[in-house]
Amino acid sequence: MKVKVFYSIIYILTCYALQKCNKIPFGKSLEIPNYLLTDFLVMLETSLQDLLEDCYEEPTHKKRSKFPTRYQKINLNNKLYVVDYRKDIAGKIAYRIDALINRIKELN
C-alpha cells in the first residue's frame, strides 16, 4: 500500500522529498513507499514538535470561550496543545501535519 499526498501539503514535505528525491517519483501526488513510511512519520512528528516548541502560544480562556470553533486539540508526546487552526498560520500548519500523521497511522 502506498500513501498519496496531494500538492496542498507539498510545501511541508519539500525537505523530505529533496532528501529522498532519487526514490520518490514526482507527479500530481507524491507517493511514499512503505519502506520509507516509518522515517516519514518520524520526520513529520519531529517537524510538528519543532513547530509547536517555536511558535505555540496557549490561547487565553477568553479567546477559547468567545471563538470555540477556531481551536483544535493536538496531543503530541503526552502533551496537549490547543491550536487556532483558522486564523494562526502556525496553528494551520500544525493542524494539517497532525491530521496527516493521524491519517497515515490510520491507513497503516
ABEGO torsion letter per residue (X at the ends): XBBBBBAAAAAAAAAAAAAAAAABBBBABBBBBAAAAAAAAAAAAAAAAAAAAAABBBBBAAAAAABAAABBBBBBGGBBBBBBAAABAAAAAAAAAAAAAAAAAAAX
